[in-house]
């Protein structure tokens, strides 16, 4: 079921039926997206049988009108199901600027849990111009690969993250970052064959769960945890998005980044230093890489140290967020820090 609230947090009872958009076709909504005309797409699970068996579980995408009614012009009666292997499970969804739909999830194939990235046309058909007839499947040679999140860079390239491991060994699970070209093939200019696996020590596992990507940097949020006591720590990793860029080629335009207090209730002071005068933008993102609140937009600042007070939205729920600080120079990477809201 999908519920909609207005910008004041009030439940819109005129949405769907008595405020709820429901369907009888799919279960377990894991992600939502909006197309340019306001129609809503939802990722989920379709059971293609009267009995829930591994073979009966398929990826599902549903589309609703902006009023919350199943859109019968999408797929078959508003539903597009995709079968790749056994126990297909959708985990994330992203709507491109052209209204094509990217989704990701896991499937059991030949006793291996693999992940797939799928692209549908705006009306719910597999996009033949992407991957292998609309699907790119990967496993990094391991027995368990779970893709948790995917996003699209401004240039159309696709970033995905999650974890991968070999259940037949004692090696820990590793965070991966995968980049595909817009046609669904691995980007040879990124990492090794389009992928980077984060090194970890033998006692620590890692998993990517959030992405913020622009033309200069890819920032991934995730967790580090001990598989014995399962005590997680937050992880933030940043990668250069451009080909053959060394750290010496791009000096740090922004340094000494700090927020106080942190955790924060409703306001905080951000400290940062600029190498040279520049317009500065400060934005707040959630841990899924979605922009939550612009805090400062292209305001000119002199070189040197700065301290600025920012106020969070009154209805911002408690949780973990990312602060992004960038200049207008696209050759300079943005800087990020984790902010805890209580």
C-alpha positions as CSV (number, residue, x, y, z in Angstrom):
1,X,0.0,0.0,0.0
2,X,1.1,3.6,-0.7
3,X,0.1,6.6,1.4
4,X,0.6,10.2,0.5
5,X,1.1,13.2,2.8
6,X,1.2,16.9,2.0
7,X,4.1,19.1,2.7
8,X,2.8,19.8,6.2
9,X,2.7,16.1,7.0
10,X,-1.0,15.7,6.8
11,X,-2.4,12.5,5.3
12,X,-4.1,13.1,2.0
13,X,-7.4,11.2,2.3
14,X,-8.4,12.0,-1.3
15,X,-5.4,9.9,-2.6
16,X,-6.3,6.4,-3.8
17,X,-9.2,4.9,-1.8
18,X,-9.7,6.7,1.5
19,X,-6.1,7.8,1.4
20,X,-4.5,4.5,0.4
21,X,-3.3,3.3,-3.0
22,X,-3.5,-0.5,-3.0
23,X,-3.2,-3.4,-5.4
24,X,-3.9,-7.1,-5.5
25,X,-0.9,-8.0,-7.7
26,X,2.3,-7.4,-5.8
27,X,3.7,-7.3,-2.3
28,X,6.5,-5.8,-0.3
29,X,7.0,-2.3,-1.7
30,X,10.8,-1.6,-1.3
31,X,11.1,1.7,-3.3
32,X,9.1,4.4,-5.0
33,X,9.7,6.8,-7.8
34,X,7.9,9.6,-9.6
35,X,7.8,10.0,-13.4
36,X,7.7,13.5,-14.9
37,X,3.9,13.6,-15.2
38,X,3.4,12.7,-11.5
39,X,2.7,9.0,-12.0
40,X,4.0,6.8,-9.2
41,X,6.1,3.7,-9.8
42,X,6.7,1.1,-7.1
43,X,9.2,-1.8,-6.8
44,X,8.0,-5.0,-5.2
45,X,7.4,-8.7,-5.3
46,X,5.0,-10.6,-7.6
47,X,3.9,-14.2,-6.8
48,X,3.2,-15.9,-10.1
49,X,1.2,-18.8,-8.6
50,X,-1.3,-19.7,-6.0
51,X,1.6,-21.2,-3.9
52,X,4.6,-19.2,-2.8
53,X,7.5,-21.2,-4.2
54,X,11.0,-20.0,-5.2
55,X,10.1,-20.4,-8.8
56,X,6.9,-18.3,-8.4
57,X,8.6,-15.2,-7.0
58,X,9.3,-12.4,-9.6
59,X,10.4,-8.8,-9.7
60,X,7.4,-6.5,-9.9
61,X,6.9,-2.9,-10.9
62,X,3.5,-1.2,-10.4
63,X,2.4,2.1,-11.7
64,X,-0.3,4.4,-10.2
65,X,-1.7,7.6,-11.5
66,X,-1.0,10.7,-9.5
67,X,-4.4,10.3,-7.9
68,X,-3.4,6.9,-6.5
69,X,-5.3,4.6,-9.0
70,X,-3.6,1.6,-10.7
71,X,-2.5,2.8,-14.2
72,X,-3.8,0.2,-16.7
73,X,-1.7,1.6,-19.5
74,X,1.5,0.3,-17.8
75,X,2.6,-3.3,-18.4
76,X,-0.4,-5.6,-17.9
77,X,-3.2,-3.9,-15.9
78,X,-0.6,-1.7,-14.2
79,X,1.9,-4.4,-13.4
80,X,5.2,-5.4,-15.0
81,X,6.7,-8.6,-13.7
82,X,10.1,-9.9,-14.6
83,X,11.4,-13.4,-14.0
84,X,15.2,-13.9,-13.9
85,X,15.8,-16.8,-11.6
86,X,14.4,-18.3,-8.3
87,X,13.2,-16.1,-5.4
88,X,13.5,-12.9,-7.4
89,X,13.4,-9.9,-5.0
90,X,13.4,-6.2,-5.9
91,X,15.3,-3.9,-3.6
92,X,15.6,-0.5,-5.2
93,X,14.2,1.6,-8.0
94,X,15.2,4.9,-9.8
95,X,13.4,6.9,-12.4
96,X,15.6,8.5,-15.1
97,X,15.0,12.0,-16.4
98,X,13.5,10.4,-19.6
99,X,11.0,8.4,-17.4
100,X,12.7,5.1,-18.0
101,X,12.8,3.0,-14.9
102,X,15.9,1.3,-13.4
103,X,15.5,-1.4,-10.8
104,X,17.7,-3.8,-8.9
105,X,17.5,-6.8,-6.8
106,X,18.6,-10.4,-6.3
107,X,17.9,-13.8,-8.0
108,X,18.9,-17.4,-7.4
109,X,20.6,-18.7,-10.5
110,X,22.5,-22.1,-10.6
111,X,22.7,-22.1,-6.8
112,X,24.3,-18.6,-6.7
113,X,22.6,-15.5,-5.4
114,X,23.2,-12.9,-8.1
115,X,22.1,-9.3,-8.5
116,X,20.6,-7.7,-11.6
117,X,20.1,-4.1,-12.9
118,X,17.0,-3.9,-15.1
119,X,15.8,-1.0,-17.3
120,X,12.2,-0.6,-18.4
121,X,10.9,1.8,-20.9
122,X,8.5,4.5,-19.6
123,X,5.5,2.3,-20.3
124,X,6.9,-0.8,-18.6
125,X,8.6,-2.8,-21.3
126,X,12.1,-4.3,-21.0
127,X,14.5,-1.8,-22.7
128,X,16.4,-3.7,-25.5
129,X,19.0,-0.9,-25.7
130,X,20.2,-1.8,-22.1
131,X,22.4,-4.7,-21.1
132,X,21.1,-8.1,-22.4
133,X,17.6,-7.3,-23.6
134,X,17.1,-4.9,-20.7
135,X,18.9,-6.8,-18.0
136,X,22.5,-6.8,-16.6
137,X,23.3,-9.6,-14.1
138,X,26.5,-9.8,-12.1
139,X,28.1,-11.8,-9.2
140,X,31.8,-10.8,-9.1
141,X,32.6,-14.6,-9.1
142,X,31.0,-15.0,-5.6
143,X,28.1,-17.0,-4.3
144,X,26.2,-14.1,-2.8
145,X,25.9,-10.6,-4.3
146,X,23.2,-8.2,-3.0
147,X,22.7,-4.9,-4.7
148,X,21.1,-2.5,-2.3
149,X,21.0,0.8,-4.0
150,X,21.4,2.4,-7.5
151,X,21.5,5.9,-8.7
152,X,22.3,7.7,-12.0
153,X,25.0,10.2,-12.6
154,X,24.1,13.5,-14.5
155,X,25.9,12.0,-17.6
156,X,23.6,9.0,-17.6
157,X,26.0,6.4,-16.1
158,X,24.6,4.2,-13.5
159,X,26.1,3.6,-10.0
160,X,25.1,0.6,-7.8
161,X,26.3,-0.5,-4.4
162,X,25.8,-3.4,-2.0
163,X,27.9,-6.3,-0.8
164,X,29.4,-9.5,-2.2
165,X,30.8,-12.6,-0.6
166,X,31.7,-16.2,-1.1
167,X,29.7,-18.4,1.3
168,X,32.1,-21.2,0.7
169,X,35.0,-19.4,2.3
170,X,35.8,-17.5,5.5
171,X,36.4,-14.2,3.6
172,X,34.3,-11.3,4.9
173,X,31.6,-9.7,2.8
174,X,32.9,-6.6,0.8
175,X,31.2,-3.4,-0.2
176,X,31.1,-3.0,-3.9
177,X,30.6,0.0,-6.2
178,X,29.6,-0.9,-9.8
179,X,29.4,1.6,-12.6
180,X,27.6,0.9,-15.9
181,X,27.5,2.9,-19.0
182,X,24.1,4.3,-20.1
183,X,23.7,1.2,-22.3
184,X,24.0,-1.2,-19.4
185,X,27.5,-2.4,-20.0
186,X,30.3,-2.2,-17.4
187,X,32.2,1.1,-17.6
188,X,35.9,0.2,-18.4
189,X,37.1,3.6,-17.1
190,X,35.9,2.8,-13.5
191,X,37.8,0.5,-11.2
192,X,38.4,-3.0,-12.6
193,X,35.9,-3.9,-15.4
194,X,33.6,-1.2,-14.0
195,X,33.7,-2.3,-10.3
196,X,35.5,-1.4,-7.1
197,X,35.5,-3.8,-4.1
198,X,36.4,-2.1,-0.8
199,X,39.3,-3.8,1.0
200,X,38.5,-5.0,4.5
201,X,40.4,-6.8,7.3
202,X,39.6,-10.4,8.0
203,X,37.4,-9.6,10.9
204,X,35.2,-6.8,9.3
205,X,32.5,-7.0,6.8
206,X,31.1,-4.0,4.8
207,X,28.0,-3.2,2.8
208,X,27.1,-0.2,0.7
209,X,23.6,1.3,1.3
210,X,23.5,4.9,-0.1
211,X,24.9,6.8,-3.0
212,X,25.4,10.5,-3.9
213,X,26.9,10.9,-7.3
214,X,27.9,13.8,-9.5
215,X,30.4,14.3,-12.4
216,X,33.4,14.5,-10.1
217,X,32.8,12.2,-7.1
218,X,30.8,9.1,-6.1
219,X,30.1,9.0,-2.3
220,X,28.9,5.8,-0.8
221,X,27.4,5.4,2.6
222,X,27.3,2.0,4.3
223,X,28.1,0.0,7.3
224,X,31.1,-1.8,8.7
225,X,30.4,-4.6,11.2
226,X,32.0,-7.5,13.0
227,X,30.2,-10.7,11.9
228,X,30.6,-12.1,15.4
229,X,29.1,-9.4,17.6
230,X,27.3,-7.6,14.7
231,X,28.0,-4.2,16.1
232,X,27.8,-1.9,13.1
233,X,29.7,1.3,12.4
234,X,28.8,3.9,9.7
235,X,31.1,3.9,6.7
236,X,31.5,6.8,4.2
237,X,33.7,6.2,1.1
238,X,34.4,8.6,-1.7
239,X,35.6,7.7,-5.2
240,X,36.6,10.0,-8.1
241,X,34.1,9.7,-10.9
242,X,36.5,10.8,-13.7
243,X,38.9,8.6,-15.6
244,X,42.6,8.5,-14.6
245,X,42.4,11.1,-11.9
246,X,45.0,11.1,-9.2
247,X,44.5,12.8,-5.8
248,X,47.3,15.2,-6.6
249,X,45.5,16.3,-9.8
250,X,42.6,17.7,-7.8
251,X,43.6,19.8,-4.8
252,X,41.1,20.1,-2.0
253,X,39.0,23.2,-2.5
254,X,37.2,22.7,0.8
255,X,38.9,21.5,4.0
256,X,38.5,21.5,7.8
257,X,34.8,20.4,7.4
258,X,33.1,20.1,10.8
259,X,29.5,20.4,12.2
260,X,28.8,21.3,15.8
261,X,26.9,20.1,17.7
262,X,26.6,16.7,16.2
263,X,24.2,15.1,17.1
264,X,22.0,18.1,16.4
265,X,18.5,19.1,17.5
266,X,17.3,21.8,15.1
267,X,20.4,23.9,14.2
268,X,24.1,23.5,13.8
269,X,27.3,25.5,13.0
270,X,29.2,24.4,9.9
271,X,32.9,25.1,9.8
272,X,34.9,24.9,6.6
273,X,37.8,26.5,4.8
274,X,38.1,27.5,1.2
275,X,41.4,27.4,-0.7
276,X,40.2,30.3,-2.9
277,X,37.1,32.6,-3.3
278,X,34.1,30.7,-4.7
279,X,30.3,30.3,-4.7
280,X,29.4,27.7,-2.1
281,X,26.5,25.2,-2.0
282,X,25.5,23.3,1.1
283,X,22.9,20.5,0.9
284,X,21.4,17.9,3.2
285,X,20.8,14.4,1.9
286,X,19.4,11.3,3.5
287,X,21.4,8.0,3.6
288,X,19.7,6.9,0.3
289,X,21.2,9.9,-1.5
290,X,18.0,11.8,-1.8
291,X,18.2,15.6,-1.5
292,X,16.3,16.6,1.7
293,X,17.0,20.3,2.2
294,X,19.1,22.9,0.3
295,X,20.9,24.9,3.0
296,X,23.0,27.3,1.0
297,X,22.8,27.8,-2.8
298,X,25.7,29.3,-4.7
299,X,26.6,32.1,-2.2
300,X,29.9,33.8,-2.8
301,X,32.5,33.3,0.0
302,X,36.0,34.5,0.4
303,X,39.0,32.2,0.9
304,X,39.8,31.2,4.4
305,X,37.9,29.8,7.3
306,X,34.1,30.2,7.6
307,X,31.5,29.4,10.3
308,X,27.8,29.4,9.3
309,X,24.7,28.5,11.2
310,X,22.1,26.4,9.5
311,X,18.5,25.5,10.6
312,X,17.0,22.1,9.8
313,X,13.4,21.7,8.7
314,X,11.0,21.6,11.7
315,X,9.5,18.3,10.5
316,X,12.8,16.6,9.8
317,X,12.7,13.2,11.5
318,X,15.6,11.9,13.7
319,X,18.2,9.8,11.9
320,X,21.4,9.9,10.0
321,X,22.1,12.3,7.1
322,X,24.8,13.5,4.9
323,X,25.9,17.2,4.5
324,X,27.4,18.0,1.1
325,X,29.6,21.1,0.6
326,X,30.7,22.0,-2.9
327,X,31.9,24.9,-5.0
328,X,30.7,25.8,-8.5
329,X,34.0,24.4,-9.9
330,X,32.9,21.0,-11.3
331,X,36.6,19.9,-11.4
332,X,36.6,20.0,-7.6
333,X,35.1,17.2,-5.6
334,X,32.3,17.8,-3.1
335,X,33.0,17.2,0.5
336,X,30.7,15.2,2.8
337,X,30.2,14.6,6.5
338,X,27.7,12.6,8.5
339,X,25.1,14.5,10.6
340,X,23.1,12.8,13.3
341,X,19.6,14.4,14.0
342,X,17.9,13.7,17.3
